[in-house]
Amino acid sequence: MIVGTAGHIDHGKTTLTRALTGVDTDRLKEEKARGISIELGYAYTPLGNDILGVIDVPGHEKFIRTMAAGVTGIDAALLVIAADDGIMPQTLEHLAILRLLGVKRGVVAVTKIDRVDAVQLEQLEQEIRALLKPTDFAGAHIFRTNATQPGDVGVQALLHHLGQMATTLPANDERRLFRLGVDRVFTLAGQGTIVTGTALAGSVRVGDALQLAPGGQQVRVRSIHAQNRSAEVGRAGQRLALNLSGAGKDDIARGTWVVAPALAECSPRVDVELTLTPDCGLTLKPWSPVHVHLGAAHHTANVVPLGDEVLAPGHTGRVQLVLDAPVHAVPGDRFVLRNAQATTTIGGGVVLDPFGPARKRRSEARTAWLQALADFIEGGTGDGRTSDSHAAGRIGNASGDIAALLARGPLGLRTSMLVRLSQLPASQIVAPPGTIEVPLQGDDKLLIAPAEIQSLQARTLSALADFHARAPDDAGPELWRLKRIVSPDMEDRLWRRLIDTLLADGAIHQRGRSLHLPSHSVELSAEEQAMAAPLLASLLAGGFDPPWVRDLMREHAMPEAEVRRLLLKLSKTGELNQVVKDLFYHPQQLDELARIVATLPEVQAASFRDATGLGRKRAIQILEFFDRVGYTRRVGNIHLIRPNAAWSYSAS
């Protein structure tokens, strides 16, 4: 069991820790000289069949950041109040931080009882009970201690009570992937880089490959100390010291996470549910600056409300935190906010979506998704421990059901995203019956509910009907243009599967590269077909450099306007493609040019020009056409083939 101290400066937290464990946690020279704790201290002692770990935190208001880092991931709080001082400002602030971080178990130690009489002690205990009554610590045991007295009965009674508390802790879910928030990093001669922290989820073994988040460096575990003892395995809920290879001390800071690689993706935007304390004295408006304590990390951020324009003291609302740097988080993680000057704790809350969007933050779809995530978190805590009201190992809805996420989330969810949301390995992500799975690159899959597929099909047919109504003389949009109309953000492979199904069912038809409803057609008259035939033949014979409209006019002795009209109509039926004004390509030639693009290691104007024998200007015109129709996209001077955007529709 891990216990974190809390309380005002000079109320005896370090002395009490030494009395409980025999360890002096003030290890710094400055701490010895000033007689106060500045950094986190760690102490361990046997506790029945378990080991008690105590994290001793500083009480001074200047070190609240350190205190918040220390109590993340603890099992219980040890609130320390000196009998002669009573309840003080940091007593209140530490208690507020404990509540904001979701710590629900606690015990109170009244220290320095030799400095007051029995009446004062009784009065203080009444004040403490009144203070704790509206909190989860209501009814917490209060122990009277004199930690400077060897063998003090109060200290012994407190230690015995902590042992009883340890037997009531909920089980840790070791199915989850490993997460450890670093609160200390140092080097040891002959061993290398050591990081310490509380394992919030999963387990780790010697030899495991992990990843730093943020940073991304791959590291390997050389050795493990769990609860101050050498071990082959470290488990959720334990204080761990990991000897890492692959990264140096300068690569890791307090607040870095050491995680399973599948959890390493970070984001600078986090959507959260935030509660402001009633006495914070601050109303948050759009882009209000704040300090954020998430795990052991400290960041500055701006607040973007996702509901009302302002959030008043004592109120709860959903906001996006736009941070100064990418952070690692999972749904259910707790955080603390301080004001822009970092002088006052103003609130805190729980992470909903660790990958908040940069736009459309307040859309109806986003609101539904955040509510789905809030419901998902109900099944367990974000740190891998199960809440008291839920069965061990359960995630999301009952029995780990992800149906609500699929129904109210984006158009399909990747298994890799579900891994990050649940912290479960992909092998343990069980989709609801009937869920459609679309294979993606690598081992990833896109999961989508059948109802969503039906909705997408209806939207596609409606989009085609609208297109035909606006452009009755056009055969219909090509594949990727229609995708941009229906849902630009949809996964390409899902889109292709959707269109394949609609084509197979006869709900839509294809002519050339154009998609259209069965009831829609654009036909050339017999006379127009006769006039168009020689034009098509000339364009096909022109290969990669077909004749322009004016060249066809001279070759076939036809009015320029008539040639242009026929070619435009042929492009609308899908039998030609207009690359630029008055320049049309036969589909066969574009198919060949697209194949050349696919063979080039890097598609630039120069390399495409050399591969096709065209001039630079024409090469650029064709590449821009491929960009426009969705076959490629331009990044700088390079044209990249879009994932799954095969040029020929029948291509795999």
C-alpha positions as CSV (number, residue, x, y, z in Angstrom):
1,M,0.0,0.0,0.0
2,I,1.2,3.5,-0.8
3,V,0.3,6.3,1.6
4,G,0.9,10.0,0.9
5,T,1.3,12.6,3.6
6,A,-0.5,15.9,3.4
7,G,-0.6,19.0,5.6
8,H,0.8,22.4,6.5
9,I,4.5,23.2,6.7
10,D,6.2,22.2,10.0
11,H,3.3,20.1,11.2
12,G,5.5,17.0,11.6
13,K,5.0,15.0,8.4
14,T,8.6,14.0,8.1
15,T,9.0,13.2,11.8
16,L,5.9,11.1,11.7
17,T,7.1,9.3,8.6
18,R,10.4,8.5,10.4
19,A,8.4,7.2,13.4
20,L,6.3,4.9,11.2
21,T,9.1,3.6,9.0
22,G,12.5,4.4,10.7
23,V,13.5,6.3,7.6
24,D,14.5,10.0,7.5
25,T,13.1,11.2,4.1
26,D,14.8,14.6,4.2
27,R,17.9,13.7,2.2
28,L,18.9,17.0,0.7
29,K,21.5,19.3,2.4
30,E,19.1,22.3,2.1
31,E,16.3,20.3,3.7
32,K,18.6,19.5,6.7
33,A,19.7,23.1,7.0
34,R,16.2,24.7,6.7
35,G,14.4,21.9,8.6
36,I,11.7,21.7,6.0
37,S,10.9,19.2,3.2
38,I,11.6,20.6,-0.3
39,E,11.5,17.4,-2.4
40,L,9.5,14.3,-2.3
41,G,10.7,11.7,0.3
42,Y,10.2,8.0,0.2
43,A,10.2,5.4,3.0
44,Y,9.2,1.8,3.3
45,T,8.4,-0.6,6.2
46,P,7.0,-4.1,6.4
47,L,3.2,-4.2,7.0
48,G,2.0,-7.7,7.7
49,N,2.2,-9.6,4.4
50,D,2.6,-6.3,2.5
51,I,5.0,-3.4,2.5
52,L,3.9,0.1,3.4
53,G,5.3,2.8,1.2
54,V,5.1,6.4,2.5
55,I,5.5,9.4,0.2
56,D,6.4,12.4,2.3
57,V,5.4,15.6,0.6
58,P,6.5,19.3,1.3
59,G,4.0,21.4,3.2
60,H,5.2,24.8,2.1
61,E,2.9,26.7,-0.3
62,K,5.9,27.2,-2.7
63,F,6.1,23.4,-3.2
64,I,2.5,22.6,-4.0
65,R,3.6,21.4,-7.4
66,T,5.8,18.9,-5.7
67,M,3.0,17.9,-3.4
68,A,0.6,17.3,-6.3
69,A,3.2,15.1,-8.0
70,G,3.6,13.1,-4.8
71,V,0.0,12.2,-4.1
72,T,-0.8,11.0,-7.7
73,G,-1.4,7.3,-7.6
74,I,-1.5,6.9,-3.8
75,D,-3.9,4.4,-2.1
76,A,-4.6,6.6,0.9
77,A,-3.8,10.0,2.4
78,L,-2.3,10.6,5.8
79,L,-3.5,14.1,6.7
80,V,-1.1,15.5,9.3
81,I,-2.3,18.4,11.6
82,A,-0.2,19.8,14.5
83,A,-2.1,20.0,17.7
84,D,-0.6,23.4,18.6
85,D,-1.3,25.1,15.2
86,G,-4.5,23.3,14.2
87,I,-6.0,23.6,10.7
88,M,-3.9,25.9,8.6
89,P,-4.0,27.2,5.0
90,Q,-1.9,24.4,3.5
91,T,-4.0,21.9,5.4
92,L,-7.0,23.2,3.5
93,E,-5.2,23.3,0.1
94,H,-3.7,19.9,0.5
95,L,-7.2,18.5,1.4
96,A,-8.6,20.2,-1.7
97,I,-5.9,18.7,-3.9
98,L,-6.6,15.2,-2.5
99,R,-10.3,15.5,-3.3
100,L,-9.6,16.9,-6.8
101,L,-7.3,14.0,-7.5
102,G,-9.9,11.5,-6.4
103,V,-8.2,10.2,-3.3
104,K,-11.1,8.7,-1.2
105,R,-9.3,6.9,1.6
106,G,-7.6,8.7,4.4
107,V,-6.6,8.9,8.0
108,V,-5.7,11.8,10.2
109,A,-2.7,12.1,12.5
110,V,-2.8,14.9,15.1
111,T,0.9,15.5,15.9
112,K,2.8,17.3,18.7
113,I,0.1,16.4,21.3
114,D,2.5,17.0,24.1
115,R,2.2,20.8,23.4
116,V,-1.5,21.1,24.2
117,D,-3.9,20.0,26.9
118,A,-6.8,17.5,26.6
119,V,-9.4,20.3,26.1
120,Q,-7.5,21.7,23.2
121,L,-7.1,18.3,21.7
122,E,-10.8,17.5,21.9
123,Q,-11.7,20.9,20.4
124,L,-9.3,20.3,17.5
125,E,-10.7,16.9,16.8
126,Q,-14.2,18.4,16.6
127,E,-12.9,21.0,14.1
128,I,-11.3,18.2,12.0
129,R,-14.5,16.2,11.9
130,A,-16.4,19.2,10.8
131,L,-13.9,19.9,8.1
132,L,-14.0,16.4,6.8
133,K,-17.8,15.9,7.1
134,P,-18.7,17.0,3.5
135,T,-15.8,15.0,2.0
136,D,-15.0,11.4,1.2
137,F,-12.9,11.5,4.4
138,A,-15.9,11.9,6.7
139,G,-15.5,9.4,9.5
140,A,-11.8,9.0,9.0
141,H,-10.0,7.8,12.1
142,I,-8.1,10.4,14.0
143,F,-4.9,9.4,15.9
144,R,-3.2,11.4,18.6
145,T,0.6,11.1,18.1
146,N,3.8,12.3,19.6
147,A,6.2,11.1,17.0
148,T,9.3,12.3,18.9
149,Q,8.5,9.9,21.7
150,P,10.0,6.4,21.0
151,G,7.3,3.7,21.0
152,D,4.5,6.2,21.0
153,V,1.2,4.4,21.4
154,G,-0.5,6.7,18.9
155,V,2.0,6.0,16.2
156,Q,1.7,2.2,16.8
157,A,-2.1,2.4,16.6
158,L,-1.8,4.4,13.4
159,L,0.5,1.8,11.9
160,H,-1.8,-1.0,12.9
161,H,-4.8,0.9,11.3
162,L,-2.8,1.3,8.0
163,G,-2.3,-2.4,8.0
164,Q,-6.0,-3.0,8.2
165,M,-6.6,-0.5,5.5
166,A,-4.2,-2.3,3.2
167,T,-6.4,-5.4,3.3
168,T,-9.4,-3.5,2.0
169,L,-7.9,-2.1,-1.1
170,P,-9.5,-3.1,-4.4
171,A,-7.5,-5.3,-6.7
172,N,-5.3,-3.8,-9.4
173,D,-6.2,-4.8,-13.0
174,E,-2.9,-6.2,-14.4
175,R,-4.5,-6.9,-17.8
176,R,-4.0,-3.2,-18.6
177,L,-0.9,-1.9,-20.3
178,F,1.9,-0.6,-18.2
179,R,2.0,3.1,-17.1
180,L,4.4,4.8,-14.6
181,G,4.6,8.5,-14.0
182,V,8.2,9.5,-13.2
183,D,8.5,11.6,-10.1
184,R,12.3,11.3,-9.7
185,V,15.2,10.5,-12.1
186,F,18.9,10.0,-11.2
187,T,21.9,8.0,-12.2
188,L,23.9,5.4,-10.2
189,A,27.5,4.7,-10.9
190,G,27.8,1.4,-12.8
191,Q,24.0,1.1,-13.3
192,G,22.9,4.1,-15.4
193,T,19.6,5.9,-15.4
194,I,17.1,5.2,-12.7
195,V,13.5,6.4,-12.6
196,T,11.0,6.1,-9.8
197,G,7.3,6.4,-9.6
198,T,4.1,4.6,-8.8
199,A,2.9,2.1,-11.4
200,L,-0.6,3.2,-12.2
201,A,-1.6,0.3,-14.4
202,G,-0.4,-3.1,-15.7
203,S,2.9,-4.8,-14.9
204,V,6.5,-4.7,-16.1
205,R,9.2,-7.3,-16.3
206,V,13.0,-7.2,-16.6
207,G,13.8,-7.0,-20.3
208,D,10.5,-5.3,-21.3
209,A,10.6,-2.7,-24.0
210,L,8.8,0.5,-23.0
211,Q,8.6,4.1,-24.4
212,L,8.9,7.6,-23.0
213,A,5.9,9.9,-23.3
214,P,6.4,12.5,-24.4
215,G,9.8,12.1,-26.1
216,G,9.2,8.8,-27.8
217,Q,12.5,7.2,-26.9
218,Q,12.5,3.5,-26.7
219,V,13.9,2.1,-23.5
220,R,14.5,-1.3,-22.0
221,V,14.1,-2.3,-18.4
222,R,17.4,-3.6,-17.0
223,S,16.3,-4.2,-13.4
224,I,13.4,-3.4,-11.1
225,H,13.0,-2.5,-7.4
226,A,9.5,-2.9,-6.2
227,Q,8.6,-1.4,-2.8
228,N,12.3,-1.0,-2.2
229,R,13.1,-4.6,-3.0
230,S,14.8,-6.2,-6.0
231,A,12.2,-7.9,-8.2
232,E,11.7,-9.5,-11.6
233,V,8.2,-8.0,-11.9
234,G,6.7,-4.7,-11.0
235,R,2.9,-4.4,-10.6
236,A,0.3,-1.7,-10.6
237,G,0.0,0.0,-7.2
238,Q,3.7,-0.5,-6.3
239,R,6.4,2.1,-5.9
240,L,8.9,1.1,-8.6
241,A,12.5,2.1,-9.4
242,L,13.3,1.1,-13.0
243,N,16.9,0.9,-14.3
244,L,16.5,1.9,-17.9
245,S,18.8,1.6,-21.0
246,G,18.2,3.6,-24.1
247,A,17.8,7.0,-22.5
248,G,19.9,9.2,-20.2
249,K,19.0,11.4,-17.3
250,D,18.8,14.5,-19.6
251,D,16.1,12.7,-21.7
252,I,13.7,12.2,-18.7
253,A,12.2,14.8,-16.3
254,R,9.7,14.6,-13.5
255,G,6.3,14.3,-15.3
256,T,7.6,12.0,-18.1
257,W,5.7,8.8,-18.4
258,V,7.2,5.3,-19.0
259,V,4.5,3.4,-20.8
260,A,3.8,0.4,-23.0
261,P,4.5,1.6,-26.7
262,A,0.8,1.3,-27.6
263,L,0.0,4.1,-25.1
264,A,2.8,6.5,-26.0
265,E,1.0,8.9,-28.3
266,C,0.6,12.3,-26.8
267,S,-1.5,15.4,-27.6
268,P,-1.3,19.1,-26.7
269,R,-5.1,19.3,-26.4
270,V,-7.0,17.4,-23.7
271,D,-10.8,17.5,-23.2
272,V,-11.7,17.3,-19.6
273,E,-14.5,17.7,-17.0
274,L,-13.4,20.5,-14.7
275,T,-14.7,21.6,-11.3
276,L,-13.8,24.9,-9.8
277,T,-13.6,25.2,-6.1
278,P,-16.2,27.4,-4.5
279,D,-13.6,29.7,-3.0
280,C,-11.3,29.9,-6.0
281,G,-12.2,33.6,-6.6
282,L,-11.9,33.2,-10.4
283,T,-14.2,32.8,-13.3
284,L,-12.6,31.0,-16.3
285,K,-13.3,32.6,-19.7
286,P,-12.1,31.5,-23.1
287,W,-8.3,31.2,-23.2
288,S,-7.9,31.9,-19.5
289,P,-4.3,30.9,-18.6
290,V,-3.8,28.3,-15.9
291,H,-1.2,25.9,-14.5
292,V,-2.0,22.2,-14.9
293,H,-0.7,19.3,-12.7
294,L,-1.3,16.0,-14.4
295,G,0.4,13.0,-12.9
296,A,3.8,14.3,-11.9
297,A,3.9,16.7,-14.8
298,H,3.4,20.5,-14.6
299,H,2.3,22.5,-17.6
300,T,0.9,25.9,-18.4
301,A,-2.3,25.9,-20.5
302,N,-5.2,27.9,-21.8
303,V,-8.8,26.9,-21.0
304,V,-11.4,26.7,-23.9
305,P,-14.9,26.1,-22.6
306,L,-16.9,23.4,-24.5
307,G,-20.3,24.4,-23.1
308,D,-21.0,27.8,-21.5
309,E,-18.7,30.7,-22.4
310,V,-17.6,31.0,-18.7
311,L,-17.1,28.6,-15.8
312,A,-17.9,30.2,-12.4
313,P,-16.6,29.2,-8.9
314,G,-18.2,26.0,-7.5
315,H,-19.4,24.9,-11.0
316,T,-18.5,21.9,-13.2
317,G,-18.2,22.1,-16.9
318,R,-16.4,20.5,-19.9
319,V,-13.4,22.4,-21.3
320,Q,-10.4,21.8,-23.5
321,L,-7.0,22.4,-22.0
322,V,-4.6,23.7,-24.7
323,L,-1.3,22.9,-23.2
324,D,2.2,24.3,-23.8
325,A,3.5,20.9,-24.9
326,P,2.1,17.4,-25.8
327,V,1.1,15.3,-22.8
328,H,0.3,11.7,-22.1
329,A,-3.0,11.0,-20.5
330,V,-5.8,8.4,-20.5
331,P,-9.5,8.8,-19.8
332,G,-10.1,8.9,-16.1
333,D,-6.8,10.6,-15.2
334,R,-7.2,13.2,-12.5
335,F,-5.6,16.7,-12.7
336,V,-5.3,19.8,-10.6
337,L,-5.5,23.4,-11.8
338,R,-3.8,26.5,-10.3
339,N,-4.3,30.1,-11.2
340,A,-2.1,31.9,-13.8
341,Q,0.3,33.0,-11.0
342,A,0.5,29.4,-9.6
343,T,-0.3,30.8,-6.2
344,T,-3.8,29.2,-5.6
345,T,-5.4,25.9,-6.4
346,I,-8.6,26.7,-8.2
347,G,-10.0,23.4,-9.3
348,G,-9.4,20.1,-11.0
349,G,-11.2,17.2,-12.6
350,V,-11.0,14.2,-14.8
351,V,-9.7,13.6,-18.4
352,L,-12.3,12.6,-20.9
353,D,-10.6,12.6,-24.3
354,P,-6.8,12.8,-24.2
355,F,-6.8,13.7,-28.0
356,G,-8.9,16.8,-28.2
357,P,-9.5,18.3,-31.7
358,A,-8.2,21.7,-32.8
359,R,-11.5,22.6,-34.4
360,K,-15.2,21.7,-34.1
361,R,-14.7,21.4,-30.4
362,R,-18.3,22.3,-29.5
363,S,-20.1,20.4,-32.3
364,E,-23.0,18.2,-31.5
365,A,-21.0,15.1,-32.5
366,R,-18.2,16.1,-30.0
367,T,-20.7,16.6,-27.2
368,A,-22.1,13.2,-27.8
369,W,-18.6,11.7,-27.9
370,L,-17.5,13.3,-24.6
371,Q,-20.6,12.0,-22.9
372,A,-19.9,8.5,-24.3
373,L,-16.4,8.8,-22.8
374,A,-17.8,10.0,-19.5
375,D,-20.1,6.9,-19.4
376,F,-17.1,4.7,-20.4
377,I,-15.1,6.0,-17.5
378,E,-17.9,5.0,-15.1
379,G,-16.7,1.4,-15.5
380,G,-13.4,1.9,-13.7
381,T,-10.8,4.5,-12.8
382,G,-8.4,5.8,-15.3
383,D,-5.4,4.6,-13.3
384,G,-6.1,1.0,-13.8
385,R,-7.7,0.4,-10.4
386,T,-11.4,-0.5,-10.3
387,S,-13.8,1.8,-8.5
388,D,-15.4,0.3,-5.4
389,S,-18.8,0.1,-7.2
390,H,-17.5,-1.9,-10.1
391,A,-16.2,-5.4,-10.6
392,A,-12.5,-5.9,-11.0
393,G,-11.2,-5.6,-14.5
394,R,-14.3,-4.1,-16.0
395,I,-13.9,-1.3,-18.5
396,G,-16.4,1.1,-20.1
397,N,-19.9,-0.2,-19.8
398,A,-20.8,-3.5,-18.0
399,S,-18.6,-6.4,-19.1
400,G,-16.3,-4.1,-21.0
401,D,-19.0,-3.3,-23.6
402,I,-17.8,-0.6,-26.1
403,A,-21.1,-0.4,-28.0
404,A,-21.8,3.1,-26.6
405,L,-18.4,4.4,-27.9
406,L,-19.1,3.0,-31.3
407,A,-22.6,4.4,-31.4
408,R,-21.7,7.9,-30.3
409,G,-18.1,8.2,-31.5
410,P,-16.6,9.2,-34.8
411,L,-17.2,7.2,-38.0
412,G,-15.6,4.0,-36.7
413,L,-13.0,3.6,-34.0
414,R,-9.6,2.1,-34.6
415,T,-8.6,-0.7,-32.3
416,S,-5.4,1.3,-31.6
417,M,-7.5,4.2,-30.3
418,L,-9.6,1.8,-28.2
419,V,-6.3,0.5,-26.7
420,R,-5.4,4.0,-25.7
421,L,-8.8,4.7,-24.3
422,S,-9.1,1.5,-22.3
423,Q,-5.4,0.7,-21.7
424,L,-6.2,-2.9,-22.6
425,P,-4.1,-4.9,-25.2
426,A,-5.7,-5.1,-28.6
427,S,-6.2,-8.9,-28.1
428,Q,-8.6,-8.0,-25.2
429,I,-10.7,-5.5,-27.1
430,V,-14.0,-7.4,-27.7
431,A,-16.3,-5.7,-30.1
432,P,-20.1,-6.0,-29.7
433,P,-21.9,-8.7,-31.9
434,G,-22.5,-7.4,-35.4
435,T,-19.7,-4.9,-35.4
436,I,-18.2,-4.4,-38.8
437,E,-14.4,-4.7,-38.9
438,V,-12.4,-3.0,-41.7
439,P,-8.7,-4.0,-41.9
440,L,-6.3,-1.1,-41.9
441,Q,-2.5,-0.9,-42.3
442,G,-0.5,-3.2,-40.1
443,D,-2.6,-5.0,-37.5
444,D,-5.0,-2.1,-36.9
445,K,-8.7,-2.5,-37.6
446,L,-11.5,0.0,-37.8
447,L,-14.6,-1.0,-35.9
448,I,-18.0,0.4,-36.8
449,A,-21.5,-0.3,-35.7
450,P,-24.0,-1.6,-38.3
451,A,-26.3,1.4,-37.6
452,E,-23.5,3.7,-38.6
453,I,-23.0,1.9,-41.9
454,Q,-26.7,2.3,-42.7
455,S,-26.5,6.0,-41.8
456,L,-23.5,6.5,-44.1
457,Q,-25.2,4.6,-46.9
458,A,-28.2,6.9,-46.6
459,R,-26.0,10.0,-46.5
460,T,-24.2,8.9,-49.6
461,L,-27.4,8.3,-51.6
462,S,-28.7,11.7,-50.4
463,A,-25.5,13.4,-51.5
464,L,-25.7,11.9,-54.9
465,A,-29.3,12.9,-55.3
466,D,-28.4,16.5,-54.3
467,F,-25.4,16.5,-56.8
468,H,-27.7,15.3,-59.7
469,A,-30.2,18.0,-58.8
470,R,-27.5,20.7,-58.9
471,A,-25.7,19.4,-62.0
472,P,-28.2,17.4,-64.2
473,D,-25.8,17.4,-67.1
474,D,-23.0,15.8,-65.1
475,A,-22.6,12.1,-64.9
476,G,-21.8,12.3,-61.2
477,P,-18.8,12.8,-58.9
478,E,-15.8,10.5,-58.9
479,L,-15.0,8.4,-55.9
480,W,-12.9,10.8,-53.8
481,R,-14.8,13.9,-54.7
482,L,-18.0,12.2,-53.4
483,K,-16.1,11.2,-50.2
484,R,-15.3,14.9,-49.6
485,I,-19.0,15.7,-50.0
486,V,-20.2,13.0,-47.7
487,S,-17.5,12.8,-45.0
488,P,-14.0,14.1,-45.6
489,D,-12.7,12.6,-42.3
490,M,-13.8,9.1,-43.0
491,E,-11.2,6.4,-43.2
492,D,-10.4,5.7,-46.9
493,R,-10.8,1.9,-46.6
494,L,-14.2,2.3,-44.9
495,W,-15.3,4.6,-47.8
496,R,-14.2,2.1,-50.4
497,R,-16.0,-0.7,-48.6
498,L,-19.1,1.4,-48.4
499,I,-19.1,2.2,-52.1
500,D,-18.3,-1.5,-53.0
501,T,-21.4,-2.5,-51.1
502,L,-23.6,0.1,-52.7
503,L,-22.3,-0.9,-56.2
504,A,-22.8,-4.6,-55.5
505,D,-26.4,-3.9,-54.2
506,G,-27.2,-1.8,-57.3
507,A,-27.9,1.2,-55.2
508,I,-25.5,3.2,-57.2
509,H,-23.9,2.7,-60.6
510,Q,-20.5,3.7,-62.1
511,R,-19.7,5.0,-65.5
512,G,-16.1,5.6,-66.2
513,R,-14.9,7.2,-63.0
514,S,-18.3,8.8,-62.2
515,L,-20.7,7.5,-59.6
516,H,-24.4,8.1,-60.0
517,L,-27.8,6.9,-58.9
518,P,-29.5,4.3,-61.2
519,S,-32.2,6.8,-62.2
520,H,-29.6,9.3,-63.4
521,S,-28.0,9.3,-66.9
522,V,-26.2,11.8,-69.2
523,E,-26.3,10.5,-72.7
524,L,-25.0,11.8,-76.0
525,S,-27.4,11.8,-78.9
526,A,-26.6,9.7,-82.0
527,E,-25.4,12.7,-83.8
528,E,-23.2,13.8,-80.9
529,Q,-21.7,10.3,-80.6
530,A,-20.8,10.3,-84.3
531,M,-19.1,13.7,-83.9
532,A,-17.3,12.7,-80.7
533,A,-15.9,9.4,-82.0
534,P,-13.0,10.9,-84.0
535,L,-12.2,13.4,-81.2
536,L,-11.9,10.5,-78.7
537,A,-9.7,8.6,-81.2
538,S,-7.4,11.6,-81.5
539,L,-7.1,12.1,-77.8
540,L,-6.3,8.4,-77.3
541,A,-3.7,8.5,-80.1
542,G,-2.1,11.6,-78.5
543,G,-0.8,9.5,-75.6
544,F,0.7,11.5,-72.7
545,D,0.5,14.7,-74.8
546,P,-3.0,14.9,-76.3
547,P,-4.1,17.7,-78.6
548,W,-5.7,20.8,-77.2
549,V,-9.2,22.0,-78.2
550,R,-7.8,24.3,-80.8
551,D,-5.7,21.5,-82.3
552,L,-8.7,19.2,-82.6
553,M,-10.7,22.1,-84.2
554,R,-8.1,22.3,-87.0
555,E,-7.6,18.6,-87.3
556,H,-11.3,17.8,-87.7
557,A,-12.5,21.1,-89.2
558,M,-15.1,21.7,-86.5
559,P,-16.0,24.9,-84.8
560,E,-14.0,25.5,-81.6
561,A,-17.1,26.0,-79.5
562,E,-18.6,22.8,-80.7
563,V,-15.4,20.8,-79.9
564,R,-15.3,22.3,-76.5
565,R,-19.0,21.5,-75.8
566,L,-18.6,17.9,-76.9
567,L,-15.5,17.3,-74.8
568,L,-17.0,18.9,-71.7
569,K,-20.1,16.7,-72.1
570,L,-17.9,13.6,-72.6
571,S,-16.0,14.6,-69.3
572,K,-19.4,14.8,-67.6
573,T,-20.3,11.3,-68.7
574,G,-17.0,10.0,-67.4
575,E,-15.5,9.2,-70.8
576,L,-12.8,11.9,-70.6
577,N,-11.1,13.9,-67.8
578,Q,-10.4,17.6,-68.1
579,V,-6.9,18.3,-66.6
580,V,-6.9,22.0,-67.3
581,K,-9.1,24.3,-69.4
582,D,-9.2,23.0,-73.0
583,L,-6.9,20.0,-72.2
584,F,-8.7,16.6,-72.0
585,Y,-7.2,13.2,-71.3
586,H,-8.5,9.8,-72.3
587,P,-9.0,7.5,-69.2
588,Q,-6.5,4.9,-70.5
589,Q,-3.7,7.5,-70.7
590,L,-4.5,8.7,-67.1
591,D,-4.5,5.2,-65.9
592,E,-0.9,4.7,-67.3
593,L,0.2,8.1,-65.8
594,A,-1.2,7.1,-62.4
595,R,0.7,3.8,-62.6
596,I,3.9,5.8,-63.3
597,V,3.2,7.9,-60.2
598,A,2.9,4.7,-58.1
599,T,6.3,3.4,-59.2
600,L,8.3,6.6,-58.3
601,P,10.1,6.5,-55.0
602,E,9.5,10.2,-54.6
603,V,7.0,12.0,-56.8
604,Q,8.1,15.5,-57.7
605,A,7.6,17.5,-60.8
606,A,11.1,16.8,-62.0
607,S,11.0,13.0,-61.4
608,F,7.5,12.7,-63.0
609,R,8.7,14.8,-66.0
610,D,11.7,12.5,-66.5
611,A,9.6,9.4,-66.2
612,T,6.9,10.5,-68.7
613,G,9.0,12.5,-71.1
614,L,6.7,15.5,-70.7
615,G,7.7,19.1,-70.2
616,R,7.8,20.5,-66.7
617,K,4.7,22.6,-67.1
618,R,2.6,19.6,-68.3
619,A,4.0,17.4,-65.6
620,I,2.9,19.9,-62.9
621,Q,-0.6,20.2,-64.5
622,I,-1.1,16.4,-64.3
623,L,0.2,16.1,-60.8
624,E,-2.1,19.0,-59.7
625,F,-5.0,17.1,-61.3
626,F,-4.2,14.0,-59.3
627,D,-4.1,16.2,-56.2
628,R,-7.5,17.7,-57.1
629,V,-9.3,14.4,-57.6
630,G,-7.9,12.9,-54.4
631,Y,-5.4,10.4,-55.8
632,T,-2.4,12.3,-54.3
633,R,-1.9,15.1,-51.9
634,R,0.9,17.7,-52.0
635,V,3.3,18.1,-49.0
636,G,5.8,20.7,-49.9
637,N,7.2,19.8,-53.3
638,I,6.3,16.1,-53.0
639,H,3.1,14.5,-54.1
640,L,2.1,11.6,-51.8
641,I,-0.4,8.9,-52.9
642,R,-3.2,8.9,-50.4
643,P,-3.6,5.8,-48.3
644,N,-5.9,3.3,-50.1
645,A,-6.6,5.8,-52.9
646,A,-5.9,3.4,-55.8
647,W,-6.4,5.3,-59.1
648,S,-8.2,2.5,-61.0
649,Y,-11.4,1.8,-59.0
650,S,-11.1,-1.9,-59.6
651,A,-7.5,-1.9,-58.2
652,S,-7.0,-3.5,-54.8
